[in-house]
Amino acid sequence: MHHLHAERIHAIADYPGVVAALKEMNRTGVDAIDRMLLSQTQANGTQNDWLMLPAWRYGRNFGIKLVSVFPDNPARALPAVQGIYALFDGKTGTAIATLDGAALTLVKTAGNSAMAADLLARADAATLLMVGGGALAPHLIAAHCTMRPITRVLWWNRRSEVLAEPARDLRRRGIAVEIVTDLAGAVTAADIVSTATRATAPVIKGQWLKPGCHLDLVGGYLPEMREADDDAFRRAARHYIDARLTTVDVAGDVTQPIRDRLADAADFIDMFELNRGSKPGRRDRDEITWFKSGGGGHEDLAVAQYLYDRASAAG
């Protein structure tokens, strides 16, 4: 049985290929997915989470991701997100590979946002704003720059000093990154706004969004988390999610507008519907498009299989 460690995953991951694998999954579907979250609140108020995400495509493959999110870990010189993925052959039930869960999550999540942007953002989107300074942010930047002709990347974080080193790494890869301190001005300038924070109060105000902007909300994965305000929600022409299981009752950027009667659960368009063409995407240049990424075991399965196939072909 193969094991793909983090370095190997990042070496073979190719975002156009990741996006293609995710589109194929959304077009053809998954037979069974589920989600289980166990949480522990620490004495300092920090919540540690253990998440289990299984998915099964009958006769093809199945797998499960076990991932922990311990926000205090960086102070221990450990990553906040750790985990493992187990991939199985769908015809025999044989375990064929394990993958580093944190690396898979970074690649899958960035690829999922890039897929949504590829379907929803303007084709000529040139300025990207990244909000948040965690481990996922550089991967989101790289993925968006792969799928759109991005010539300018603005990067904002509450503590801008933590961005210096990852920004240098991106510049060495040919991605022009500017660290900014004026969030409102950066949002106003951006064609794509991507957020990856643990905010419990909105950091993006709808009044800042320019016509034609694509809003990519990635970070909030619990009901009490919120990255964009009600005005951003109202200004969007339509609201897109990756999967109902991982967003409608889970993510605050979805649950709170539903609670406040700004929308019904049935109003959201998921990536299955969008990729199959049964629901509309962007209709004109000036529409604001709004996407909430909630993840899902089907996405992990699609990308794990893609990475396994890439590694097998490379030998």
C-alpha positions in Angstrom: 0.0 0.0 0.0 1.3 3.4 -1.0 1.6 6.4 1.4 1.8 9.9 -0.1 3.5 12.2 2.4 3.0 15.9 2.3 6.1 16.8 0.3 5.1 14.3 -2.4 1.5 15.6 -2.5 2.7 19.2 -3.0 5.2 18.1 -5.6 2.7 16.3 -7.9 -0.4 18.5 -7.3 -1.3 20.5 -10.4 -4.2 22.8 -10.0 -5.7 22.5 -13.4 -5.8 18.7 -12.9 -7.2 19.1 -9.4 -9.9 21.4 -10.7 -10.7 18.9 -13.5 -11.0 16.1 -11.0 -13.4 18.1 -8.8 -15.5 19.1 -11.8 -15.8 15.5 -12.9 -16.9 14.5 -9.4 -19.5 17.2 -9.3 -20.8 16.2 -12.8 -21.0 12.5 -12.1 -21.9 12.6 -8.4 -21.1 10.6 -5.3 -23.3 7.8 -4.0 -22.8 8.3 -0.2 -21.2 11.1 1.9 -21.3 11.9 5.6 -19.8 14.2 8.1 -19.0 13.8 11.8 -17.5 16.5 14.0 -16.4 16.0 17.6 -15.2 19.0 19.6 -13.5 19.8 22.9 -13.4 23.3 24.4 -10.1 24.0 26.2 -9.8 26.0 29.5 -8.6 29.0 27.5 -11.8 28.9 25.4 -10.1 27.5 22.3 -12.1 24.7 20.5 -10.3 21.7 19.3 -12.1 19.8 16.5 -11.9 16.2 15.2 -13.6 15.8 11.8 -14.4 12.6 9.9 -15.4 12.8 6.2 -16.2 9.6 4.4 -17.4 9.3 0.8 -18.2 6.3 -1.5 -18.6 6.0 -5.3 -20.1 2.6 -5.7 -17.9 0.3 -7.7 -15.2 2.9 -8.2 -13.6 4.0 -4.9 -14.2 5.1 -1.4 -12.3 6.7 1.4 -12.3 8.6 4.6 -10.4 11.6 6.0 -9.6 11.9 9.6 -8.5 15.4 10.5 -7.8 17.4 13.7 -7.9 21.2 14.0 -6.1 22.4 17.1 -5.7 26.2 16.8 -3.2 26.5 19.6 -0.7 24.1 17.9 1.4 26.8 16.2 2.6 27.9 19.7 3.8 24.3 20.1 5.6 24.4 16.8 3.0 22.0 15.4 0.5 22.6 12.5 -3.0 23.6 13.4 -4.4 21.0 11.0 -3.2 17.4 10.9 -4.7 14.2 9.6 -4.6 11.2 7.3 -6.7 10.0 4.4 -7.3 6.3 3.6 -8.2 5.4 0.0 -9.9 2.1 -1.0 -10.6 0.3 -4.2 -14.4 0.3 -4.8 -14.5 -3.1 -6.5 -12.5 -5.2 -4.0 -12.6 -3.1 -0.8 -8.8 -3.2 -0.7 -7.0 -0.3 0.9 -4.7 1.1 -1.8 -3.2 4.2 -0.3 -2.9 6.6 2.6 -2.3 10.3 2.1 -1.2 13.1 4.5 -4.5 14.6 5.5 -3.3 18.1 6.0 -1.6 18.4 2.6 -4.6 16.8 0.9 -6.9 19.3 2.7 -4.7 22.3 1.5 -4.7 21.1 -2.1 -8.3 20.1 -2.2 -9.6 23.2 -0.5 -7.6 25.6 -2.7 -8.6 23.6 -5.8 -12.2 23.7 -4.8 -12.2 27.5 -4.6 -10.4 27.7 -7.9 -13.0 25.5 -9.5 -15.8 27.7 -8.2 -14.0 30.8 -9.4 -13.4 29.2 -12.8 -17.1 28.8 -13.1 -18.2 32.1 -11.5 -15.5 34.8 -11.7 -15.1 37.0 -14.7 -12.8 35.5 -17.3 -10.6 38.7 -17.2 -10.3 38.8 -13.4 -6.8 40.3 -12.8 -6.7 41.4 -9.2 -6.9 38.9 -6.3 -7.3 39.8 -2.6 -6.3 37.2 -0.1 -7.7 37.8 3.4 -6.1 35.6 6.1 -2.5 34.5 6.9 -2.9 30.8 7.8 -1.4 27.8 6.0 -4.1 27.6 3.4 -3.7 31.2 2.1 -0.6 30.7 -0.1 -2.3 27.6 -1.7 -5.5 29.6 -2.4 -3.4 32.3 -4.0 -1.5 29.8 -6.2 -4.7 28.0 -7.2 -6.6 31.2 -8.2 -3.6 32.5 -10.1 -3.6 29.2 -12.1 -7.2 29.5 -13.2 -7.4 33.2 -13.9 -5.0 35.8 -15.5 -4.1 37.3 -12.1 -1.5 40.0 -12.5 -1.8 41.5 -9.0 -2.2 39.8 -5.6 -3.1 41.9 -2.5 -2.7 40.1 0.8 -4.2 41.3 4.1 -4.0 39.8 7.6 -4.6 41.3 11.0 -1.0 40.7 11.8 0.7 41.7 8.5 4.2 40.7 9.8 3.4 37.0 9.5 2.9 37.4 5.7 6.5 38.4 4.9 8.0 35.0 4.5 5.2 33.3 2.6 4.9 36.4 0.4 8.6 36.0 -0.5 8.1 32.4 -1.3 5.2 33.2 -3.7 7.3 36.0 -5.3 10.1 33.4 -6.0 7.4 31.4 -7.8 6.6 34.4 -10.0 3.5 35.5 -8.2 3.4 39.3 -7.6 2.2 39.8 -4.0 1.6 43.1 -2.2 1.1 43.1 1.6 -1.6 45.6 2.3 -3.0 47.2 5.5 -6.1 49.0 4.1 -8.7 46.2 3.9 -11.5 48.3 2.6 -9.4 49.7 -0.2 -8.1 46.3 -1.1 -11.6 44.8 -1.4 -12.7 47.7 -3.6 -9.8 47.0 -6.0 -10.2 43.3 -6.2 -11.9 41.2 -8.9 -11.7 38.1 -6.6 -11.8 38.3 -2.8 -10.8 35.1 -1.1 -11.1 34.7 2.7 -9.6 32.0 4.9 -10.1 33.2 8.5 -11.6 31.9 11.8 -13.6 35.1 12.2 -16.7 35.1 14.3 -17.7 38.6 13.1 -17.7 39.6 9.4 -14.4 41.0 8.0 -15.8 41.7 4.6 -18.4 44.4 4.1 -20.7 44.3 1.1 -20.4 48.0 0.6 -16.8 47.5 -0.3 -17.4 45.0 -3.2 -17.1 46.4 -6.7 -19.5 45.3 -9.5 -18.4 42.1 -11.1 -16.5 40.8 -8.0 -16.4 37.2 -7.1 -16.4 36.5 -3.3 -14.8 33.2 -2.2 -15.6 32.4 1.5 -13.4 29.6 2.7 -12.6 29.9 6.4 -15.7 29.7 8.5 -16.7 26.1 9.1 -18.9 26.4 12.2 -22.3 28.1 12.8 -20.7 30.9 14.9 -18.2 31.8 12.3 -18.8 34.6 9.7 -16.5 36.1 7.1 -18.9 38.4 5.1 -21.7 40.6 6.3 -25.4 40.7 5.3 -24.8 43.5 2.8 -22.4 41.3 0.9 -25.0 38.5 0.9 -27.8 40.9 -0.3 -25.6 42.3 -3.1 -24.8 38.9 -4.6 -27.0 37.9 -7.6 -27.0 34.3 -6.4 -25.4 32.2 -3.7 -23.4 29.2 -4.3 -22.2 26.4 -2.0 -20.1 23.3 -2.7 -22.4 20.8 -0.9 -25.5 21.2 1.2 -24.3 18.6 3.8 -21.3 20.7 4.8 -22.8 24.2 4.6 -26.5 24.7 5.0 -26.7 23.5 8.6 -23.0 24.1 9.4 -21.3 27.2 8.1 -22.2 30.5 9.6 -22.0 32.4 6.4 -25.0 30.2 5.3 -26.8 29.4 8.5 -27.0 33.0 9.8 -28.6 34.4 6.6 -31.1 31.5 6.7 -31.8 32.2 10.4 -32.3 35.9 9.6 -34.6 35.1 6.7 -32.4 36.6 4.1 -32.7 33.3 2.2 -34.1 29.8 2.3 -31.9 26.7 2.2 -33.4 25.9 -1.2 -32.2 29.1 -2.7 -28.5 28.1 -2.6 -27.0 26.6 -5.7 -24.5 23.8 -5.1 -21.6 22.8 -7.2 -23.3 19.6 -8.4 -26.1 21.7 -10.0 -23.7 24.3 -11.4 -21.3 21.8 -12.9 -24.2 19.9 -14.5 -25.7 23.1 -16.0 -29.0 22.6 -14.2 -28.7 26.0 -12.4 -27.2 29.3 -13.8 -23.8 30.8 -13.2 -22.7 34.3 -13.8 -25.0 36.1 -16.3 -23.2 39.4 -16.8 -20.0 41.3 -16.0 -21.4 43.4 -13.2 -23.0 40.6 -11.2 -21.4 39.9 -7.8 -21.0 36.2 -7.3 -20.9 34.7 -3.8 -19.4 31.2 -3.0 -19.2 29.5 0.4 -16.8 26.6 0.6 -17.7 24.0 3.2 -15.7 21.1 2.0 -16.9 17.5 1.9 -15.8 14.0 1.7 -16.6 13.7 -2.0 -14.0 16.5 -2.7 -11.4 14.7 -0.7 -12.1 11.4 -2.5 -11.8 13.1 -5.9 -8.5 14.7 -5.2 -7.1 11.7 -3.3 -7.8 9.5 -6.3 -6.3 12.2 -8.6 -3.1 12.4 -6.5 -2.8 8.6 -6.3 -3.1 8.3 -10.0 -0.5 11.0 -10.6 1.9 9.3 -8.2 1.3 5.9 -9.7 1.9 7.2 -13.2 5.1 8.9 -12.1 6.4 5.7 -10.5 
